[in-house]
Amino acid sequence: MVTVMRGIRGATTVEQNSEEQILLATSELLQALSDRNGLKADEIASIFITVTTDLDATFPARAIRYIEGWDLVPLMCSQEMVVPGSLPKCIRLMIHVNTTKSQAEIQHVYLREAVRLRPDLVDLQ
């Protein structure tokens, strides 16, 4: 089996711009992505995290750094593009993982209001 790098996408939303909600939602999203894809921290090359501009109470990367075994995974936070009518209070993850899985075997996860971003994948979750 050949190991390749794959991108795994996920997104979620929060109701309020609060540290507690951002950290909880980020942890919940990472857990769902990990469970559905069998992720192990030492297989992760990096995680790119974006938030919409209405979320600035904390860095979502903090939630990942506190998970046992994930503290050495390279993380980068950034702001999402501002597009009129886009989904507010949204946190997105792009996990770069070294895996033997095919692209079709990767399971992307969209939680809460973020299911609106990829309705084509909701039935697959």
A tleap script that builds the chain and sets N, CA, C and O, in Angstrom:
source leaprc.protein.ff14SB
mol = sequence {
  NMET VAL THR VAL MET ARG GLY ILE ARG GLY
  ALA THR THR VAL GLU GLN ASN SER GLU GLU
  GLN ILE LEU LEU ALA THR SER GLU LEU LEU
  GLN ALA LEU SER ASP ARG ASN GLY LEU LYS
  ALA ASP GLU ILE ALA SER ILE PHE ILE THR
  VAL THR THR ASP LEU ASP ALA THR PHE PRO
  ALA ARG ALA ILE ARG TYR ILE GLU GLY TRP
  ASP LEU VAL PRO LEU MET CYS SER GLN GLU
  MET VAL VAL PRO GLY SER LEU PRO LYS CYS
  ILE ARG LEU MET ILE HIE VAL ASN THR THR
  LYS SER GLN ALA GLU ILE GLN HIE VAL TYR
  LEU ARG GLU ALA VAL ARG LEU ARG PRO ASP
  LEU VAL ASP LEU CGLN
}
set mol.1.N position { 0.836 -1.187 0.000 }
set mol.1.CA position { 0.000 0.000 0.000 }
set mol.1.C position { 0.880 1.249 0.000 }
set mol.1.O position { 1.875 1.327 0.720 }
set mol.2.N position { 0.500 2.196 -0.802 }
set mol.2.CA position { 1.249 3.432 -0.921 }
set mol.2.C position { 0.627 4.488 -0.012 }
set mol.2.O position { -0.588 4.681 -0.019 }
set mol.3.N position { 1.456 5.165 0.763 }
set mol.3.CA position { 0.990 6.252 1.609 }
set mol.3.C position { 1.047 7.550 0.815 }
set mol.3.O position { 2.061 7.866 0.192 }
set mol.4.N position { -0.053 8.297 0.844 }
set mol.4.CA position { -0.133 9.593 0.175 }
set mol.4.C position { -0.698 10.611 1.154 }
set mol.4.O position { -1.242 10.245 2.196 }
set mol.5.N position { -0.569 11.878 0.819 }
set mol.5.CA position { -1.182 12.914 1.648 }
set mol.5.C position { -2.551 13.252 1.078 }
set mol.5.O position { -2.705 13.498 -0.118 }
set mol.6.N position { -3.540 13.258 1.965 }
set mol.6.CA position { -4.912 13.609 1.596 }
set mol.6.C position { -5.380 14.776 2.457 }
set mol.6.O position { -4.920 14.955 3.585 }
set mol.7.N position { -6.289 15.555 1.918 }
set mol.7.CA position { -6.923 16.626 2.671 }
set mol.7.C position { -8.280 16.160 3.164 }
set mol.7.O position { -9.062 15.584 2.408 }
set mol.8.N position { -8.552 16.410 4.427 }
set mol.8.CA position { -9.849 16.084 5.006 }
set mol.8.C position { -10.475 17.386 5.476 }
set mol.8.O position { -9.887 18.115 6.275 }
set mol.9.N position { -11.682 17.678 4.971 }
set mol.9.CA position { -12.355 18.933 5.290 }
set mol.9.C position { -13.420 18.729 6.340 }
set mol.9.O position { -14.041 17.671 6.430 }
set mol.10.N position { -13.616 19.767 7.130 }
set mol.10.CA position { -14.688 19.770 8.098 }
set mol.10.C position { -15.040 21.190 8.470 }
set mol.10.O position { -14.217 22.098 8.356 }
set mol.11.N position { -16.275 21.377 8.917 }
set mol.11.CA position { -16.699 22.707 9.351 }
set mol.11.C position { -17.820 22.572 10.374 }
set mol.11.O position { -18.551 21.583 10.408 }
set mol.12.N position { -17.926 23.601 11.201 }
set mol.12.CA position { -18.982 23.678 12.195 }
set mol.12.C position { -19.272 25.152 12.462 }
set mol.12.O position { -18.578 26.034 11.957 }
set mol.13.N position { -20.278 25.399 13.242 }
set mol.13.CA position { -20.615 26.777 13.607 }
set mol.13.C position { -20.810 26.874 15.114 }
set mol.13.O position { -20.977 25.869 15.805 }
set mol.14.N position { -20.785 28.092 15.596 }
set mol.14.CA position { -21.092 28.384 16.997 }
set mol.14.C position { -22.219 29.417 17.020 }
set mol.14.O position { -22.461 30.116 16.036 }
set mol.15.N position { -22.895 29.497 18.152 }
set mol.15.CA position { -23.977 30.469 18.286 }
set mol.15.C position { -23.465 31.828 18.724 }
set mol.15.O position { -24.037 32.860 18.374 }
set mol.16.N position { -22.362 31.824 19.506 }
set mol.16.CA position { -21.813 33.072 20.033 }
set mol.16.C position { -20.305 33.105 19.854 }
set mol.16.O position { -19.643 32.068 19.797 }
set mol.17.N position { -19.787 34.300 19.767 }
set mol.17.CA position { -18.342 34.512 19.690 }
set mol.17.C position { -17.772 34.454 21.110 }
set mol.17.O position { -17.453 35.480 21.710 }
set mol.18.N position { -17.653 33.241 21.626 }
set mol.18.CA position { -17.104 33.089 22.972 }
set mol.18.C position { -15.986 32.061 22.944 }
set mol.18.O position { -15.996 31.131 22.138 }
set mol.19.N position { -15.030 32.243 23.831 }
set mol.19.CA position { -13.911 31.311 23.937 }
set mol.19.C position { -14.420 29.886 24.157 }
set mol.19.O position { -13.974 28.953 23.490 }
set mol.20.N position { -15.342 29.726 25.081 }
set mol.20.CA position { -15.864 28.399 25.410 }
set mol.20.C position { -16.499 27.722 24.197 }
set mol.20.O position { -16.220 26.554 23.925 }
set mol.21.N position { -17.348 28.444 23.469 }
set mol.21.CA position { -18.018 27.840 22.320 }
set mol.21.C position { -17.045 27.511 21.194 }
set mol.21.O position { -17.173 26.465 20.557 }
set mol.22.N position { -16.086 28.377 20.940 }
set mol.22.CA position { -15.110 28.128 19.870 }
set mol.22.C position { -14.260 26.900 20.189 }
set mol.22.O position { -14.038 26.054 19.323 }
set mol.23.N position { -13.787 26.802 21.430 }
set mol.23.CA position { -12.953 25.657 21.814 }
set mol.23.C position { -13.758 24.360 21.797 }
set mol.23.O position { -13.271 23.333 21.325 }
set mol.24.N position { -14.973 24.403 22.303 }
set mol.24.CA position { -15.821 23.209 22.332 }
set mol.24.C position { -16.166 22.742 20.916 }
set mol.24.O position { -16.061 21.553 20.615 }
set mol.25.N position { -16.569 23.652 20.062 }
set mol.25.CA position { -16.944 23.295 18.689 }
set mol.25.C position { -15.746 22.752 17.902 }
set mol.25.O position { -15.886 21.815 17.115 }
set mol.26.N position { -14.578 23.344 18.119 }
set mol.26.CA position { -13.375 22.866 17.426 }
set mol.26.C position { -13.023 21.455 17.879 }
set mol.26.O position { -12.713 20.596 17.054 }
set mol.27.N position { -13.070 21.215 19.181 }
set mol.27.CA position { -12.795 19.875 19.710 }
set mol.27.C position { -13.785 18.856 19.179 }
set mol.27.O position { -13.404 17.754 18.784 }
set mol.28.N position { -15.059 19.226 19.172 }
set mol.28.CA position { -16.111 18.336 18.683 }
set mol.28.C position { -15.888 17.985 17.210 }
set mol.28.O position { -16.036 16.829 16.816 }
set mol.29.N position { -15.537 18.975 16.405 }
set mol.29.CA position { -15.301 18.754 14.982 }
set mol.29.C position { -14.092 17.850 14.761 }
set mol.29.O position { -14.156 16.911 13.967 }
set mol.30.N position { -12.995 18.125 15.456 }
set mol.30.CA position { -11.805 17.283 15.305 }
set mol.30.C position { -12.096 15.848 15.734 }
set mol.30.O position { -11.640 14.903 15.091 }
set mol.31.N position { -12.854 15.681 16.816 }
set mol.31.CA position { -13.203 14.332 17.280 }
set mol.31.C position { -14.017 13.589 16.228 }
set mol.31.O position { -13.760 12.415 15.961 }
set mol.32.N position { -14.991 14.260 15.634 }
set mol.32.CA position { -15.817 13.635 14.596 }
set mol.32.C position { -14.972 13.263 13.381 }
set mol.32.O position { -15.126 12.174 12.829 }
set mol.33.N position { -14.085 14.155 12.964 }
set mol.33.CA position { -13.201 13.861 11.826 }
set mol.33.C position { -12.279 12.694 12.148 }
set mol.33.O position { -12.060 11.822 11.307 }
set mol.34.N position { -11.739 12.673 13.358 }
set mol.34.CA position { -10.845 11.597 13.791 }
set mol.34.C position { -11.574 10.257 13.831 }
set mol.34.O position { -11.068 9.251 13.334 }
set mol.35.N position { -12.761 10.250 14.421 }
set mol.35.CA position { -13.536 9.016 14.534 }
set mol.35.C position { -13.902 8.449 13.165 }
set mol.35.O position { -13.769 7.247 12.934 }
set mol.36.N position { -14.354 9.291 12.276 }
set mol.36.CA position { -14.835 8.821 10.968 }
set mol.36.C position { -13.710 8.425 10.022 }
set mol.36.O position { -13.922 7.669 9.074 }
set mol.37.N position { -12.509 8.943 10.287 }
set mol.37.CA position { -11.391 8.646 9.385 }
set mol.37.C position { -10.275 7.845 10.047 }
set mol.37.O position { -9.258 7.564 9.413 }
set mol.38.N position { -10.450 7.478 11.302 }
set mol.38.CA position { -9.433 6.706 12.002 }
set mol.38.C position { -8.110 7.437 12.116 }
set mol.38.O position { -7.051 6.835 11.940 }
set mol.39.N position { -8.157 8.731 12.408 }
set mol.39.CA position { -6.949 9.550 12.440 }
set mol.39.C position { -6.134 9.321 13.701 }
set mol.39.O position { -6.674 9.111 14.788 }
set mol.40.N position { -4.819 9.368 13.525 }
set mol.40.CA position { -3.868 9.339 14.634 }
set mol.40.C position { -2.975 10.558 14.476 }
set mol.40.O position { -2.558 10.892 13.367 }
set mol.41.N position { -2.685 11.216 15.576 }
set mol.41.CA position { -1.939 12.476 15.535 }
set mol.41.C position { -0.609 12.349 14.789 }
set mol.41.O position { -0.217 13.276 14.080 }
set mol.42.N position { 0.088 11.229 14.933 }
set mol.42.CA position { 1.395 11.112 14.283 }
set mol.42.C position { 1.304 10.913 12.767 }
set mol.42.O position { 2.332 10.905 12.089 }
set mol.43.N position { 0.086 10.751 12.222 }
set mol.43.CA position { -0.112 10.654 10.777 }
set mol.43.C position { -0.474 12.005 10.154 }
set mol.43.O position { -0.549 12.135 8.933 }
set mol.44.N position { -0.698 13.008 11.011 }
set mol.44.CA position { -1.133 14.320 10.540 }
set mol.44.C position { 0.078 15.177 10.180 }
set mol.44.O position { 0.972 15.381 11.001 }
set mol.45.N position { 0.096 15.671 8.953 }
set mol.45.CA position { 1.178 16.562 8.519 }
set mol.45.C position { 0.946 17.972 9.056 }
set mol.45.O position { 1.878 18.627 9.522 }
set mol.46.N position { -0.305 18.436 8.988 }
set mol.46.CA position { -0.646 19.763 9.497 }
set mol.46.C position { -2.156 19.945 9.456 }
set mol.46.O position { -2.876 19.188 8.806 }
set mol.47.N position { -2.613 20.966 10.166 }
set mol.47.CA position { -4.030 21.331 10.142 }
set mol.47.C position { -4.118 22.835 9.914 }
set mol.47.O position { -3.510 23.628 10.631 }
set mol.48.N position { -4.881 23.201 8.908 }
set mol.48.CA position { -5.135 24.604 8.601 }
set mol.48.C position { -6.541 24.915 9.087 }
set mol.48.O position { -7.491 24.221 8.724 }
set mol.49.N position { -6.683 25.951 9.906 }
set mol.49.CA position { -7.945 26.304 10.536 }
set mol.49.C position { -8.326 27.717 10.110 }
set mol.49.O position { -7.515 28.640 10.188 }
set mol.50.N position { -9.570 27.876 9.657 }
set mol.50.CA position { -10.043 29.230 9.372 }
set mol.50.C position { -11.302 29.496 10.183 }
set mol.50.O position { -12.048 28.583 10.536 }
set mol.51.N position { -11.512 30.773 10.466 }
set mol.51.CA position { -12.735 31.224 11.121 }
set mol.51.C position { -13.256 32.429 10.359 }
set mol.51.O position { -12.492 33.160 9.728 }
set mol.52.N position { -14.557 32.624 10.425 }
set mol.52.CA position { -15.134 33.821 9.830 }
set mol.52.C position { -14.743 35.022 10.691 }
set mol.52.O position { -14.390 34.864 11.860 }
set mol.53.N position { -14.806 36.202 10.120 }
set mol.53.CA position { -14.313 37.411 10.792 }
set mol.53.C position { -15.099 37.781 12.044 }
set mol.53.O position { -14.647 38.614 12.830 }
set mol.54.N position { -16.269 37.175 12.241 }
set mol.54.CA position { -17.060 37.469 13.436 }
set mol.54.C position { -16.646 36.604 14.632 }
set mol.54.O position { -17.268 36.678 15.692 }
set mol.55.N position { -15.600 35.787 14.469 }
set mol.55.CA position { -15.083 34.967 15.570 }
set mol.55.C position { -13.659 35.400 15.905 }
set mol.55.O position { -12.728 35.190 15.128 }
set mol.56.N position { -13.513 36.009 17.078 }
set mol.56.CA position { -12.183 36.463 17.489 }
set mol.56.C position { -11.954 36.331 18.997 }
set mol.56.O position { -11.036 36.949 19.537 }
set mol.57.N position { -12.776 35.534 19.676 }
set mol.57.CA position { -12.654 35.389 21.129 }
set mol.57.C position { -11.445 34.551 21.533 }
set mol.57.O position { -10.928 34.706 22.639 }
set mol.58.N position { -10.993 33.668 20.650 }
set mol.58.CA position { -9.811 32.845 20.922 }
set mol.58.C position { -9.349 32.187 19.628 }
set mol.58.O position { -10.050 32.215 18.616 }
set mol.59.N position { -8.169 31.600 19.678 }
set mol.59.CA position { -7.654 30.821 18.559 }
set mol.59.C position { -8.219 29.402 18.666 }
set mol.59.O position { -8.031 28.760 19.699 }
set mol.60.N position { -8.903 28.891 17.640 }
set mol.60.CA position { -9.420 27.529 17.718 }
set mol.60.C position { -8.307 26.481 17.845 }
set mol.60.O position { -8.555 25.380 18.338 }
set mol.61.N position { -7.115 26.801 17.416 }
set mol.61.CA position { -5.988 25.865 17.537 }
set mol.61.C position { -5.726 25.486 18.995 }
set mol.61.O position { -5.207 24.405 19.273 }
set mol.62.N position { -6.082 26.365 19.914 }
set mol.62.CA position { -5.883 26.057 21.343 }
set mol.62.C position { -6.591 24.767 21.731 }
set mol.62.O position { -6.066 23.989 22.528 }
set mol.63.N position { -7.776 24.532 21.176 }
set mol.63.CA position { -8.539 23.327 21.506 }
set mol.63.C position { -7.778 22.073 21.095 }
set mol.63.O position { -7.801 21.069 21.807 }
set mol.64.N position { -7.113 22.129 19.962 }
set mol.64.CA position { -6.379 20.966 19.454 }
set mol.64.C position { -5.098 20.742 20.244 }
set mol.64.O position { -4.737 19.598 20.522 }
set mol.65.N position { -4.412 21.808 20.604 }
set mol.65.CA position { -3.159 21.689 21.348 }
set mol.65.C position { -3.328 21.005 22.700 }
set mol.65.O position { -2.385 20.404 23.214 }
set mol.66.N position { -4.524 21.091 23.278 }
set mol.66.CA position { -4.766 20.498 24.592 }
set mol.66.C position { -5.189 19.029 24.538 }
set mol.66.O position { -5.340 18.389 25.579 }
set mol.67.N position { -5.381 18.492 23.333 }
set mol.67.CA position { -5.757 17.086 23.204 }
set mol.67.C position { -4.480 16.243 23.300 }
set mol.67.O position { -3.507 16.487 22.587 }
set mol.68.N position { -4.501 15.260 24.183 }
set mol.68.CA position { -3.314 14.432 24.412 }
set mol.68.C position { -2.823 13.826 23.102 }
set mol.68.O position { -3.587 13.209 22.359 }
set mol.69.N position { -1.533 14.015 22.836 }
set mol.69.CA position { -0.906 13.476 21.638 }
set mol.69.C position { -0.960 14.393 20.430 }
set mol.69.O position { -0.262 14.149 19.446 }
set mol.70.N position { -1.765 15.435 20.478 }
set mol.70.CA position { -1.927 16.338 19.335 }
set mol.70.C position { -1.115 17.627 19.493 }
set mol.70.O position { -1.156 18.485 18.611 }
set mol.71.N position { -0.388 17.779 20.585 }
set mol.71.CA position { 0.321 19.026 20.866 }
set mol.71.C position { 1.462 19.314 19.892 }
set mol.71.O position { 1.889 20.463 19.786 }
set mol.72.N position { 1.969 18.308 19.178 }
set mol.72.CA position { 3.065 18.523 18.237 }
set mol.72.C position { 2.604 18.672 16.782 }
set mol.72.O position { 3.424 18.912 15.896 }
set mol.73.N position { 1.309 18.532 16.537 }
set mol.73.CA position { 0.782 18.693 15.181 }
set mol.73.C position { 0.874 20.170 14.791 }
set mol.73.O position { 0.388 21.028 15.528 }
set mol.74.N position { 1.491 20.482 13.642 }
set mol.74.CA position { 1.557 21.880 13.206 }
set mol.74.C position { 0.162 22.423 12.883 }
set mol.74.O position { -0.591 21.821 12.118 }
set mol.75.N position { -0.164 23.570 13.481 }
set mol.75.CA position { -1.472 24.188 13.324 }
set mol.75.C position { -1.311 25.620 12.826 }
set mol.75.O position { -0.348 26.301 13.178 }
set mol.76.N position { -2.259 26.074 12.004 }
set mol.76.CA position { -2.237 27.449 11.519 }
set mol.76.C position { -3.667 27.967 11.484 }
set mol.76.O position { -4.543 27.352 10.876 }
set mol.77.N position { -3.900 29.098 12.138 }
set mol.77.CA position { -5.211 29.749 12.117 }
set mol.77.C position { -5.173 30.934 11.160 }
set mol.77.O position { -4.150 31.601 11.006 }
set mol.78.N position { -6.308 31.176 10.526 }
set mol.78.CA position { -6.435 32.295 9.599 }
set mol.78.C position { -7.898 32.706 9.531 }
set mol.78.O position { -8.778 31.981 9.993 }
set mol.79.N position { -8.152 33.882 8.948 }
set mol.79.CA position { -9.530 34.315 8.744 }
set mol.79.C position { -10.002 33.884 7.364 }
set mol.79.O position { -9.256 33.914 6.385 }
set mol.80.N position { -11.258 33.486 7.321 }
set mol.80.CA position { -11.908 33.102 6.070 }
set mol.80.C position { -12.154 34.363 5.232 }
set mol.80.O position { -12.246 35.461 5.781 }
set mol.81.N position { -12.257 34.211 3.928 }
set mol.81.CA position { -12.597 35.325 3.048 }
set mol.81.C position { -13.954 35.906 3.436 }
set mol.81.O position { -14.842 35.182 3.885 }
set mol.82.N position { -14.103 37.198 3.260 }
set mol.82.CA position { -15.383 37.855 3.513 }
set mol.82.C position { -16.163 37.853 2.200 }
set mol.82.O position { -15.796 38.535 1.243 }
set mol.83.N position { -17.235 37.081 2.174 }
set mol.83.CA position { -18.079 36.978 0.990 }
set mol.83.C position { -19.514 37.301 1.413 }
set mol.83.O position { -20.034 36.671 2.335 }
set mol.84.N position { -20.154 38.255 0.767 }
set mol.84.CA position { -21.532 38.605 1.145 }
set mol.84.C position { -22.439 37.366 1.141 }
set mol.84.O position { -22.430 36.571 0.200 }
set mol.85.N position { -23.216 37.227 2.214 }
set mol.85.CA position { -24.149 36.122 2.315 }
set mol.85.C position { -23.547 34.805 2.777 }
set mol.85.O position { -24.245 33.792 2.819 }
set mol.86.N position { -22.265 34.801 3.123 }
set mol.86.CA position { -21.642 33.544 3.550 }
set mol.86.C position { -22.080 33.177 4.966 }
set mol.86.O position { -22.612 34.007 5.702 }
set mol.87.N position { -21.848 31.936 5.326 }
set mol.87.CA position { -22.262 31.404 6.615 }
set mol.87.C position { -21.503 32.088 7.754 }
set mol.87.O position { -20.272 32.075 7.758 }
set mol.88.N position { -22.206 32.681 8.715 }
set mol.88.CA position { -21.532 33.353 9.829 }
set mol.88.C position { -21.090 32.377 10.919 }
set mol.88.O position { -21.543 31.234 10.979 }
set mol.89.N position { -20.200 32.859 11.771 }
set mol.89.CA position { -19.718 32.128 12.965 }
set mol.89.C position { -19.309 30.696 12.636 }
set mol.89.O position { -19.745 29.740 13.276 }
set mol.90.N position { -18.464 30.581 11.624 }
set mol.90.CA position { -18.079 29.273 11.094 }
set mol.90.C position { -16.586 29.000 11.322 }
set mol.90.O position { -15.736 29.869 11.133 }
set mol.91.N position { -16.308 27.778 11.730 }
set mol.91.CA position { -14.940 27.289 11.931 }
set mol.91.C position { -14.721 26.167 10.923 }
set mol.91.O position { -15.526 25.240 10.834 }
set mol.92.N position { -13.635 26.252 10.167 }
set mol.92.CA position { -13.334 25.225 9.168 }
set mol.92.C position { -11.961 24.619 9.459 }
set mol.92.O position { -11.037 25.317 9.876 }
set mol.93.N position { -11.843 23.316 9.233 }
set mol.93.CA position { -10.568 22.616 9.364 }
set mol.93.C position { -10.212 21.964 8.045 }
set mol.93.O position { -11.076 21.413 7.363 }
set mol.94.N position { -8.946 22.025 7.688 }
set mol.94.CA position { -8.387 21.260 6.566 }
set mol.94.C position { -7.226 20.467 7.162 }
set mol.94.O position { -6.172 21.019 7.480 }
set mol.95.N position { -7.446 19.161 7.305 }
set mol.95.CA position { -6.431 18.291 7.885 }
set mol.95.C position { -5.647 17.637 6.752 }
set mol.95.O position { -6.231 17.025 5.858 }
set mol.96.N position { -4.336 17.767 6.792 }
set mol.96.CA position { -3.465 17.106 5.826 }
set mol.96.C position { -2.926 15.844 6.492 }
set mol.96.O position { -2.141 15.916 7.437 }
set mol.97.N position { -3.361 14.679 5.983 }
set mol.97.CA position { -3.040 13.417 6.631 }
set mol.97.C position { -2.295 12.492 5.674 }
set mol.97.O position { -2.604 12.426 4.485 }
set mol.98.N position { -1.312 11.785 6.213 }
set mol.98.CA position { -0.610 10.754 5.461 }
set mol.98.C position { -1.390 9.457 5.655 }
set mol.98.O position { -1.560 8.990 6.781 }
set mol.99.N position { -1.861 8.880 4.553 }
set mol.99.CA position { -2.771 7.749 4.649 }
set mol.99.C position { -2.643 6.833 3.438 }
set mol.99.O position { -2.099 7.215 2.402 }
set mol.100.N position { -3.149 5.632 3.590 }
set mol.100.CA position { -3.251 4.703 2.462 }
set mol.100.C position { -4.664 4.713 1.883 }
set mol.100.O position { -4.939 4.010 0.911 }
set mol.101.N position { -5.561 5.503 2.472 }
set mol.101.CA position { -6.944 5.572 1.988 }
set mol.101.C position { -7.020 6.292 0.648 }
set mol.101.O position { -6.234 7.193 0.356 }
set mol.102.N position { -7.985 5.870 -0.152 }
set mol.102.CA position { -8.241 6.561 -1.419 }
set mol.102.C position { -9.034 7.835 -1.128 }
set mol.102.O position { -9.573 8.014 -0.036 }
set mol.103.N position { -9.093 8.707 -2.120 }
set mol.103.CA position { -9.869 9.946 -1.970 }
set mol.103.C position { -11.333 9.620 -1.647 }
set mol.103.O position { -11.965 10.311 -0.848 }
set mol.104.N position { -11.860 8.575 -2.266 }
set mol.104.CA position { -13.260 8.192 -2.055 }
set mol.104.C position { -13.516 7.665 -0.649 }
set mol.104.O position { -14.653 7.703 -0.179 }
set mol.105.N position { -12.486 7.176 0.028 }
set mol.105.CA position { -12.649 6.650 1.385 }
set mol.105.C position { -12.604 7.726 2.461 }
set mol.105.O position { -12.988 7.476 3.603 }
set mol.106.N position { -12.144 8.906 2.112 }
set mol.106.CA position { -12.057 10.018 3.063 }
set mol.106.C position { -13.463 10.512 3.384 }
set mol.106.O position { -14.286 10.693 2.486 }
set mol.107.N position { -13.731 10.728 4.668 }
set mol.107.CA position { -15.048 11.211 5.095 }
set mol.107.C position { -14.917 12.631 5.653 }
set mol.107.O position { -14.331 12.845 6.714 }
set mol.108.N position { -15.464 13.578 4.928 }
set mol.108.CA position { -15.494 14.968 5.351 }
set mol.108.C position { -16.689 15.137 6.289 }
set mol.108.O position { -17.688 14.430 6.159 }
set mol.109.N position { -16.588 16.076 7.236 }
set mol.109.CA position { -17.617 16.215 8.263 }
set mol.109.C position { -18.081 17.670 8.361 }
set mol.109.O position { -17.274 18.592 8.467 }
set mol.110.N position { -19.387 17.846 8.323 }
set mol.110.CA position { -19.991 19.168 8.470 }
set mol.110.C position { -21.044 19.092 9.561 }
set mol.110.O position { -22.003 18.327 9.458 }
set mol.111.N position { -20.862 19.889 10.607 }
set mol.111.CA position { -21.737 19.858 11.778 }
set mol.111.C position { -22.529 21.160 11.906 }
set mol.111.O position { -22.171 22.191 11.337 }
set mol.112.N position { -23.604 21.075 12.664 }
set mol.112.CA position { -24.470 22.228 12.971 }
set mol.112.C position { -24.899 22.925 11.684 }
set mol.112.O position { -25.284 22.260 10.722 }
set mol.113.N position { -24.840 24.247 11.654 }
set mol.113.CA position { -25.273 25.005 10.475 }
set mol.113.C position { -24.338 24.820 9.280 }
set mol.113.O position { -24.707 25.148 8.152 }
set mol.114.N position { -23.156 24.308 9.509 }
set mol.114.CA position { -22.187 24.116 8.421 }
set mol.114.C position { -22.627 23.043 7.426 }
set mol.114.O position { -22.040 22.935 6.350 }
set mol.115.N position { -23.635 22.259 7.755 }
set mol.115.CA position { -24.150 21.291 6.780 }
set mol.115.C position { -24.623 22.001 5.514 }
set mol.115.O position { -24.697 21.388 4.449 }
set mol.116.N position { -24.941 23.283 5.626 }
set mol.116.CA position { -25.370 24.075 4.458 }
set mol.116.C position { -24.236 24.271 3.464 }
set mol.116.O position { -24.487 24.531 2.287 }
set mol.117.N position { -22.995 24.153 3.915 }
set mol.117.CA position { -21.858 24.358 3.028 }
set mol.117.C position { -21.695 23.230 2.008 }
set mol.117.O position { -21.323 23.468 0.859 }
set mol.118.N position { -21.974 22.016 2.436 }
set mol.118.CA position { -21.817 20.852 1.558 }
set mol.118.C position { -22.995 19.898 1.717 }
set mol.118.O position { -22.829 18.793 2.235 }
set mol.119.N position { -24.177 20.309 1.280 }
set mol.119.CA position { -25.345 19.432 1.424 }
set mol.119.C position { -25.187 18.112 0.674 }
set mol.119.O position { -25.840 17.124 1.010 }
set mol.120.N position { -24.329 18.091 -0.331 }
set mol.120.CA position { -24.082 16.858 -1.082 }
set mol.120.C position { -23.381 15.788 -0.240 }
set mol.120.O position { -23.444 14.605 -0.572 }
set mol.121.N position { -22.715 16.194 0.845 }
set mol.121.CA position { -22.002 15.242 1.696 }
set mol.121.C position { -22.779 14.853 2.955 }
set mol.121.O position { -22.395 13.910 3.648 }
set mol.122.N position { -23.850 15.556 3.253 }
set mol.122.CA position { -24.573 15.329 4.505 }
set mol.122.C position { -25.120 13.905 4.577 }
set mol.122.O position { -25.058 13.278 5.634 }
set mol.123.N position { -25.649 13.390 3.481 }
set mol.123.CA position { -26.202 12.032 3.492 }
set mol.123.C position { -25.124 10.977 3.663 }
set mol.123.O position { -25.422 9.841 4.031 }
set mol.124.N position { -23.884 11.337 3.402 }
set mol.124.CA position { -22.769 10.388 3.526 }
set mol.124.C position { -22.227 10.328 4.939 }
set mol.124.O position { -21.447 9.430 5.256 }
set mol.125.N position { -22.619 11.259 5.799 }
set mol.125.CA position { -22.082 11.319 7.169 }
set mol.125.C position { -22.727 10.296 8.071 }
set mol.125.O position { -22.389 10.214 9.252 }
savepdb mol mol.pdb
quit
